Amino acid sequence: MRVYFHSLGIVWLCQIPRRGTSLLAFLLLITAPLQVLARTQAPPVPAVAVVVMDRNSKKILHAISPDKVWPAASLTKLATAVVTLEHAKLGKVIRVLDADDVGGAKLHVKNGGTLSMLDLLAATLIGSANNTANALVRASGHPLAQFLRDMNTYTRRVGAKQTRFVDPSGIDPGNTTTARDMALVARNAFSNGTIRSLTQHGSYVIRVLSTGERRRIKNTNKLVTNSPLIVLGGKTGLLDESGYNVVVEVRNRAWNRLVIVIFGAPSFPSAFQSIEKLAAWAWTK
């Protein structure tokens, strides 16, 4: 007996055995692999580009347009932090200048106010302040041109071949990367204990050394405070040219670790929800 059936848009023709196998049992047998395939498909998410990477092996578990060149926005600050930490000690004291303000998010400090480098990093990574990202360049002791060369050398070193940085804050849409590249940049950045620790804070109190004032900043990555995920590191980014972007490293209780990148989501809540769905899929597929 011949039977036609339709699954996943394909019409199949199968010969049913005449003896020893019922029609129902045979259909269950031959469709089982297709059912498994359907169960393991990644959930649809609203984003321009996506990468889900196994952190240890660097294997890409799921991707949407992983090599599409995209404005890096404030995800740039991960590379800024790495390069700064390669050249300066955390206890170094740095002035924040009015000239550091390039628009966008900023830490409100009077011209010449001093902060420790650790607090500058906190403002940059947790609050995504653009003026403190620019102040970090001075902390490195390098002129801006050299600092940018160091940032681009760093990205090539970690295998991010399509990434190009032209400013340390991410305010310039000329900072471009891909979801695949950003997964590699973030994987390396979150290996640094200082960066990893700072980006796990839901909020942080910064002390302005020159005045004794204190500033509480809140993490722009709400997965840290509002999600069942265990976040090992994360960074958000937003520009008109790029939409809402998030990169995180997360783990489950078995210490299976993922790096997930979302580019061009319609909102941060949407990006956070997409990350939760993709992590749950990756850990159960």
C-alpha positions as CSV (number, residue, x, y, z in Angstrom):
1,M,0.0,0.0,0.0
2,R,1.3,3.5,-0.9
3,V,0.6,6.5,1.2
4,Y,1.2,10.2,0.5
5,F,1.6,12.6,3.4
6,H,2.7,16.2,3.8
7,S,5.2,17.5,6.3
8,L,7.3,20.7,6.4
9,G,6.1,21.6,3.0
10,I,7.2,18.3,1.4
11,V,5.0,15.6,0.0
12,W,6.3,12.2,0.8
13,L,5.5,8.8,-0.9
14,C,6.0,5.8,1.3
15,Q,5.4,2.1,0.9
16,I,3.5,0.6,3.9
17,P,4.5,-2.9,4.9
18,R,1.7,-5.4,4.3
19,R,2.3,-7.4,7.4
20,G,3.4,-6.9,10.9
21,T,3.1,-3.1,11.0
22,S,-0.1,-1.1,11.4
23,L,-0.6,2.1,9.4
24,L,-0.7,4.2,12.6
25,A,2.5,2.7,14.0
26,F,4.3,3.1,10.7
27,L,3.3,6.8,10.4
28,L,4.5,7.5,13.9
29,L,7.8,5.8,13.1
30,I,8.6,7.8,9.9
31,T,7.4,11.1,11.2
32,A,9.2,11.0,14.5
33,P,12.5,12.5,13.1
34,L,10.4,15.4,11.6
35,Q,8.7,16.0,14.9
36,V,12.1,16.1,16.6
37,L,13.4,18.6,14.0
38,A,10.4,20.8,14.5
39,R,11.0,20.8,18.3
40,T,14.6,21.9,17.9
41,Q,14.0,24.9,15.7
42,A,15.0,28.1,17.3
43,P,12.1,30.4,18.3
44,P,11.5,33.4,16.0
45,V,12.6,36.7,17.4
46,P,12.2,40.2,16.1
47,A,15.8,41.3,15.3
48,V,17.9,42.2,12.3
49,A,20.8,39.9,13.3
50,V,21.2,37.2,16.0
51,V,24.0,34.9,17.2
52,V,23.7,32.2,19.9
53,M,27.2,30.9,20.6
54,D,28.4,28.2,22.9
55,R,30.8,30.1,25.0
56,N,33.4,27.3,25.5
57,S,33.6,25.9,22.0
58,K,32.7,29.1,20.1
59,K,30.2,26.9,18.1
60,I,27.4,29.0,16.6
61,L,24.2,27.2,17.7
62,H,21.8,29.6,15.9
63,A,22.2,32.7,13.7
64,I,20.3,35.2,11.7
65,S,22.4,37.3,9.3
66,P,25.5,36.8,11.5
67,D,27.8,38.6,9.1
68,K,25.6,41.6,8.4
69,V,27.6,44.8,9.1
70,W,25.8,46.8,11.7
71,P,26.5,50.0,13.9
72,A,28.0,48.7,17.1
73,A,26.5,51.6,19.2
74,S,27.5,51.3,22.9
75,L,28.6,47.7,22.6
76,T,31.8,49.5,21.4
77,K,32.5,50.2,25.1
78,L,33.4,46.6,25.7
79,A,36.5,47.1,23.5
80,T,37.2,50.5,25.1
81,A,37.2,48.9,28.6
82,V,39.5,46.0,27.5
83,V,42.1,48.4,25.9
84,T,42.0,50.7,28.9
85,L,42.6,47.8,31.3
86,E,45.6,46.8,29.2
87,H,47.3,50.1,29.9
88,A,46.1,51.6,33.2
89,K,45.6,50.5,36.8
90,L,42.2,50.6,38.5
91,G,43.4,53.0,41.3
92,K,44.4,55.7,38.8
93,V,42.6,59.0,39.2
94,I,41.2,60.7,36.1
95,R,39.6,64.0,35.4
96,V,36.3,64.1,33.5
97,L,36.1,67.2,31.2
98,D,33.3,69.0,29.5
99,A,35.1,68.1,26.2
100,D,34.4,64.5,26.9
101,D,30.6,65.0,26.5
102,V,29.6,64.0,22.9
103,G,25.9,63.7,23.5
104,G,23.8,60.7,24.6
105,A,24.1,59.2,28.0
106,K,26.5,60.8,30.4
107,L,27.6,60.9,34.0
108,H,26.8,64.4,35.4
109,V,30.1,65.7,36.8
110,K,31.4,69.2,36.8
111,N,34.3,70.0,34.5
112,G,37.5,68.7,36.0
113,G,35.8,66.4,38.5
114,T,38.0,63.4,39.4
115,L,37.0,59.7,39.6
116,S,39.0,56.5,40.0
117,M,39.4,54.5,36.9
118,L,37.3,51.7,38.4
119,D,34.4,54.2,38.8
120,L,35.0,55.5,35.2
121,L,34.7,51.9,34.0
122,A,31.5,51.4,36.1
123,A,29.9,54.5,34.6
124,T,30.9,53.4,31.1
125,L,29.8,49.7,31.3
126,I,26.9,49.9,33.7
127,G,25.4,53.3,32.9
128,S,26.7,53.4,29.3
129,A,28.0,57.0,29.8
130,N,29.7,58.4,26.7
131,N,31.7,61.1,28.5
132,T,33.4,58.6,30.9
133,A,34.2,56.3,27.9
134,N,36.1,59.3,26.4
135,A,37.8,60.0,29.8
136,L,39.1,56.4,29.7
137,V,41.2,57.2,26.7
138,R,43.2,59.6,28.9
139,A,43.4,56.9,31.6
140,S,45.3,54.7,29.1
141,G,47.9,57.4,28.6
142,H,47.6,57.1,24.8
143,P,46.4,59.7,22.3
144,L,43.0,59.0,20.8
145,A,44.5,57.9,17.4
146,Q,46.7,55.3,19.1
147,F,43.8,54.1,21.4
148,L,41.6,53.5,18.4
149,R,44.4,51.6,16.7
150,D,44.7,49.5,19.8
151,M,40.9,48.8,19.8
152,N,41.0,47.6,16.2
153,T,44.1,45.5,16.8
154,Y,42.3,43.9,19.8
155,T,39.3,43.0,17.7
156,R,41.5,41.3,15.0
157,R,43.3,39.5,17.8
158,V,40.0,37.9,19.0
159,G,38.9,37.0,15.5
160,A,36.5,39.8,14.8
161,K,37.6,40.5,11.3
162,Q,34.7,42.7,10.1
163,T,34.7,45.1,13.1
164,R,36.0,48.7,12.8
165,F,35.9,51.3,15.6
166,V,36.3,55.0,15.0
167,D,35.4,56.4,18.4
168,P,35.6,54.9,22.0
169,S,32.0,55.7,23.1
170,G,29.9,54.2,20.3
171,I,28.1,57.5,19.5
172,D,29.5,57.4,16.0
173,P,27.6,55.1,13.6
174,G,30.9,54.6,11.9
175,N,31.7,52.0,14.6
176,T,30.6,48.9,12.8
177,T,30.6,45.2,13.6
178,T,28.7,42.0,12.9
179,A,26.8,39.7,15.3
180,R,29.4,37.0,14.8
181,D,32.2,39.4,15.6
182,M,30.5,40.9,18.6
183,A,30.0,37.5,20.1
184,L,33.8,37.0,19.9
185,V,34.5,40.5,21.3
186,A,32.1,40.0,24.2
187,R,33.4,36.5,24.9
188,N,36.8,37.8,25.4
189,A,35.8,41.0,27.3
190,F,33.7,39.0,29.8
191,S,36.7,36.8,30.5
192,N,38.2,39.9,32.3
193,G,37.2,39.7,35.9
194,T,36.7,43.5,36.3
195,I,34.5,43.8,33.3
196,R,32.5,40.7,34.2
197,S,32.0,41.8,37.8
198,L,30.9,45.4,36.9
199,T,28.4,44.4,34.3
200,Q,26.7,42.1,36.9
201,H,25.7,45.0,39.1
202,G,22.1,46.1,38.9
203,S,23.2,49.5,40.3
204,Y,26.4,51.1,41.4
205,V,27.4,54.1,43.5
206,I,30.1,56.2,42.0
207,R,32.2,58.7,44.1
208,V,33.4,61.9,42.7
209,L,36.7,62.2,44.5
210,S,37.2,66.0,44.0
211,T,33.9,66.9,45.7
212,G,33.0,63.8,47.8
213,E,29.6,63.6,45.9
214,R,28.1,60.2,45.2
215,R,26.1,59.2,42.1
216,R,24.0,56.1,41.8
217,I,23.7,54.6,38.4
218,K,21.4,51.8,37.2
219,N,22.3,49.1,34.8
220,T,20.8,49.5,31.3
221,N,20.8,45.7,31.0
222,K,17.6,44.8,32.8
223,L,18.4,41.1,32.4
224,V,20.6,41.5,35.5
225,T,17.8,42.5,37.8
226,N,14.6,41.4,36.0
227,S,15.2,37.9,34.6
228,P,15.6,34.3,35.7
229,L,18.8,34.1,33.6
230,I,22.1,34.0,35.4
231,V,24.0,36.9,33.7
232,L,27.8,36.6,33.7
233,G,28.3,39.8,31.6
234,G,26.3,42.1,29.4
235,K,26.1,45.4,27.5
236,T,23.4,47.3,25.7
237,G,23.6,49.7,22.9
238,L,21.2,52.1,21.2
239,L,21.5,54.4,18.2
240,D,18.9,55.7,15.8
241,E,20.9,54.0,13.0
242,S,21.1,50.6,14.8
243,G,18.0,50.3,16.9
244,Y,18.3,48.3,20.2
245,N,21.2,46.0,20.6
246,V,22.3,43.7,23.4
247,V,25.1,41.2,24.0
248,V,25.2,38.9,27.1
249,E,26.9,35.9,28.5
250,V,24.6,33.7,30.5
251,R,24.7,30.3,32.2
252,N,22.3,27.8,33.5
253,R,22.7,25.8,36.8
254,A,24.8,23.2,35.0
255,W,27.2,25.9,34.0
256,N,26.4,25.7,30.3
257,R,27.4,29.1,29.1
258,L,26.1,31.0,26.1
259,V,27.0,34.3,24.4
260,I,23.9,35.8,22.8
261,V,23.9,38.8,20.5
262,I,20.7,40.7,19.4
263,F,21.0,43.5,16.8
264,G,18.2,45.8,15.7
265,A,15.5,44.8,18.1
266,P,12.4,47.1,18.2
267,S,13.0,47.8,22.0
268,F,15.1,46.7,24.9
269,P,12.3,44.7,26.5
270,S,11.9,42.9,23.2
271,A,15.6,42.1,23.0
272,F,15.7,40.9,26.6
273,Q,12.7,38.6,25.9
274,S,14.4,37.3,22.8
275,I,17.5,36.4,24.8
276,E,15.5,34.5,27.4
277,K,13.7,32.5,24.7
278,L,16.9,31.7,22.8
279,A,18.7,30.7,26.0
280,A,15.9,28.4,27.0
281,W,15.9,26.8,23.5
282,A,19.6,26.3,23.4
283,W,19.7,24.6,26.7
284,T,16.8,22.2,25.9
285,K,17.2,21.5,22.2
